[in-house]
Amino acid sequence: MSTSSTETLTRPDGSPVRVLVVDDEQMLADLLASALRYEGWEVTTAGTGIAAVRIAREIEPDVVVLDIMLPDGSGFTLLERLKAMKKRESVIIISARDTTDD
């Protein structure tokens, strides 16, 4: 991926960066997707871990924005599943958890 102050971040082949946003709060997922699309990235959203795994297999994202509290399991468990798929995507974890233990 390349970038400069005047060009959009792209994949090595020049196509848009592929992002998978995984969050069960649809309004937040839509907000994140809008911001990333504004930057020229190709964004797909998923509201569950099961949907995220299916979509990740289809689109092979470069970046995953991952909520750790999902309705069908932990985002950490999903992260392990994504790693097991041998993908090399970057992961940004988001969470509403706010205690020191978290």
C-alpha positions, 0 to 999 in steps of 0.5 A: 500500500502506498500513500502521500499527501495528494494520493489515496491509500490503495492496494499494491495493484492500485485498487481501493483498500478493502475494509471489513467493519464488524459491529452490531450497532448499525449506526456506528458501523454506518458512520465508520463505513461512511468515513472510510468510503470518503477516503476512497476505501471499499467498505463492507460491514457485518453485524455478527461474527458469523457474517464477518467470517463469511464476508472475510473469505469473500472479500479478503480485507486489508483492514478489519475494524472489529468490535469485541462485543458481538451478539454471537460471541467475542470479537477476540474469538473472531480475531482468532478465526480470522488469523486461522484463515491465514490472512494478513489484514491489519485489525483495529479493535473498538469497544465500549468496554472501559474498565482497567481490566478490559 
